[in-house]
Amino acid sequence: MKIIIKGFLNTMTKAQTKAGLVFLPFHMFILPLLLAMLANYLSGGLDELTQTIIYYAIGLIFCLAVMWKFLRGAFDVLLDNPIRSAVALFFGYMLYILLSYLAAGVLLTLLGDSLSNPNNQALLDAASQSPQAVLGLAVFIAPIVEEILFRGVVFGGLRTKHRALAFIVSIALFGIYHVWQYALITMDWTLLLYAVQYIPAGYVLAWAYEKTDSIWVPIFLHMFINGASLLLIG
């Protein structure tokens, strides 16, 4: 059932939203801990890259199995409005660059010159093992999983009730999602401040979804942002 709100068309069904809300905490918090425990118990262990591959594989399976009709319907919306989608992609990325500079300034103020995002470092370490695997995960698989969960489920579900709350909650969860494990492992809670670095992407991706009514636009924008970021940090 499509839910039409002023300025936004939610094409995700209530059943899909509920399934996504159940899967989201499992994906964000429980599954990473289970994989870390499994790595400790296995005699040969699991390196971080293998854990990440398993992690996103499970997420992709869920998204394709449960959200396939949502993705299919959103693709029709994309094809029906190609110009609007292209404009949103272009201006979304320009806005992302501008907001990223502002976020970098905030982080410099909070943390000083010794900035070292642990998530970026983990990507570089994984890329040294298998650049092809990291490229596939970061540029293709992760954007599909993350956009369905954070924009489709969280933003889309809340947008039908309260616009500002939809932006705030989806952006906050998206930022915490990328850094909480590093803060927990090191017990250095200042690492949570790096969530600020993900506010620009969190806002722009939600904005792109709202403007186009198709989850594929933020998926493609997310793919481009991650690809460009890999080139920059690598």
C-alpha positions in Angstrom: 0.0 0.0 0.0 1.5 3.4 -1.1 1.3 6.2 1.5 1.2 9.7 0.0 2.3 12.5 2.2 2.7 16.1 1.0 6.1 16.1 -0.8 6.7 12.4 -0.3 5.4 9.1 -1.7 6.2 6.1 0.5 6.1 3.0 -1.6 7.2 0.6 1.1 4.4 -1.5 2.6 3.7 -1.5 6.4 4.7 -5.2 6.5 8.0 -4.4 4.9 8.6 -1.5 7.3 7.9 -3.7 10.3 10.2 -6.4 9.0 12.9 -3.8 8.4 12.5 -2.4 11.9 13.0 -5.9 13.3 16.0 -6.5 11.2 17.7 -3.1 11.7 18.9 -3.6 15.4 20.0 -7.1 14.5 22.0 -5.7 11.6 23.4 -2.7 13.5 24.3 -4.3 16.8 23.6 -8.0 17.2 25.1 -9.5 14.0 28.5 -7.7 14.4 28.8 -9.0 17.9 27.9 -12.5 16.8 30.4 -12.5 14.1 33.1 -11.2 16.4 32.3 -14.0 18.9 32.3 -16.6 16.1 35.8 -15.3 15.0 37.1 -15.8 18.5 35.7 -19.4 18.9 36.7 -20.7 15.5 40.2 -22.4 15.5 41.2 -20.6 12.3 39.4 -17.4 13.2 37.7 -15.0 10.8 39.6 -11.9 9.7 37.8 -8.6 9.6 37.3 -8.6 5.8 35.6 -12.1 5.9 33.4 -10.9 8.8 32.4 -7.9 6.7 31.6 -10.0 3.7 29.4 -12.3 5.7 27.8 -9.3 7.4 26.8 -7.6 4.2 25.9 -10.8 2.5 23.3 -11.5 5.2 22.0 -7.9 4.9 21.7 -8.2 1.1 19.9 -11.5 1.3 17.4 -9.9 3.7 16.9 -6.9 1.4 16.4 -8.9 -1.7 14.1 -11.5 -0.1 11.9 -9.0 1.9 12.2 -5.8 -0.1 12.2 -7.0 -3.7 8.8 -5.6 -4.5 9.8 -2.3 -2.9 12.9 -2.2 -5.0 11.0 -3.1 -8.2 8.4 -0.5 -7.6 11.0 2.2 -6.8 12.8 1.4 -10.1 9.6 2.1 -12.0 9.3 5.4 -10.2 13.0 6.1 -11.2 12.2 5.3 -14.9 9.1 7.5 -14.9 11.1 10.5 -13.7 14.6 10.3 -15.2 15.3 14.0 -15.4 14.2 14.7 -11.8 16.3 11.7 -10.6 19.4 13.0 -12.5 19.0 16.5 -11.2 18.7 15.1 -7.6 21.9 13.0 -8.1 23.9 16.0 -9.3 22.7 18.6 -6.7 22.8 15.9 -4.0 26.5 15.3 -4.6 27.3 19.0 -4.8 25.4 19.5 -1.5 27.3 16.6 0.0 30.7 18.2 -0.9 29.7 21.5 0.7 28.3 19.9 3.9 31.4 17.6 4.2 33.7 20.6 4.4 31.5 22.1 7.2 31.5 18.7 9.0 35.3 18.5 8.7 35.5 22.0 10.3 33.4 20.8 13.2 35.6 17.7 13.7 38.7 19.8 13.6 37.3 22.0 16.3 36.3 19.0 18.5 39.3 16.7 18.0 42.1 19.0 16.8 44.5 18.1 13.9 44.9 14.4 14.8 41.8 13.2 12.8 41.8 9.5 12.0 38.4 8.0 11.3 38.6 4.4 12.4 36.1 3.3 9.8 38.3 4.8 7.0 41.3 3.0 8.4 39.5 -0.3 8.5 38.6 0.2 4.8 42.2 0.8 3.9 43.3 -2.3 5.9 40.7 -4.4 4.1 41.7 -3.0 0.7 45.3 -4.0 1.3 44.0 -7.6 1.5 41.5 -7.5 -1.3 40.8 -4.3 -3.2 38.2 -6.0 -5.4 36.3 -7.3 -2.4 36.3 -3.8 -0.7 35.2 -2.2 -4.0 32.3 -4.6 -4.4 31.2 -4.2 -0.8 31.6 -0.4 -0.4 30.4 0.7 -3.9 27.7 -1.9 -4.7 26.5 -4.0 -1.8 26.7 -1.7 1.2 24.7 1.2 -0.5 21.8 -1.2 -1.3 21.6 -2.6 2.2 22.1 0.7 4.0 19.8 2.8 1.8 16.9 0.2 2.2 17.4 0.2 6.0 18.2 3.8 6.9 16.3 5.7 4.2 13.7 3.2 3.1 12.7 1.8 6.6 13.7 4.5 9.0 13.3 7.7 7.0 10.4 6.5 4.9 8.6 5.1 8.0 9.0 8.3 10.0 8.5 10.7 7.1 4.8 9.8 7.0 4.5 11.0 10.6 7.0 13.8 11.1 9.4 15.2 8.6 12.0 16.7 10.9 12.1 13.6 13.1 12.6 11.4 10.0 15.7 13.4 9.1 17.1 13.5 12.7 16.6 9.9 13.5 17.8 8.5 10.2 20.9 10.7 10.2 21.8 9.9 13.8 21.4 6.1 13.3 23.4 6.3 10.1 26.3 8.1 11.8 26.3 5.8 14.9 26.2 2.8 12.7 29.6 3.6 11.2 31.5 4.2 14.4 30.0 2.5 17.5 31.9 -0.7 17.1 35.3 1.1 17.2 34.3 3.0 20.3 33.2 -0.2 22.0 36.3 -2.2 21.1 38.7 0.5 22.3 36.4 1.9 25.0 37.3 5.3 23.6 33.9 7.0 23.4 35.4 10.1 21.8 35.4 8.0 18.6 31.6 8.5 18.5 32.3 12.1 17.5 33.3 10.7 14.1 29.6 10.2 13.6 29.6 13.9 12.7 31.5 12.9 9.5 28.4 11.0 8.3 25.9 13.7 8.8 26.3 15.2 5.3 25.8 11.9 3.6 22.9 11.0 5.9 21.1 14.3 5.2 21.8 14.3 1.4 20.7 10.7 0.9 17.4 11.3 2.8 16.9 14.5 0.9 17.4 12.7 -2.4 14.9 10.0 -1.4 12.3 12.6 -0.4 12.7 14.6 -3.6 12.4 11.6 -6.0 10.3 9.0 -4.2 12.6 6.3 -5.4 15.1 4.6 -3.1 17.3 3.9 -6.2 18.3 7.6 -6.4 20.0 7.6 -2.9 21.4 4.1 -3.7 23.1 5.4 -6.8 24.2 8.6 -5.0 25.6 6.5 -2.1 27.5 4.3 -4.6 29.1 7.4 -6.1 29.9 8.9 -2.7 31.6 5.7 -1.5 33.5 5.3 -4.8 34.8 8.8 -4.6 35.6 8.5 -0.9 37.6 5.3 -1.6 39.7 7.2 -4.1 40.3 10.0 -1.7 41.3 8.0 1.4 43.3 5.5 -0.7 
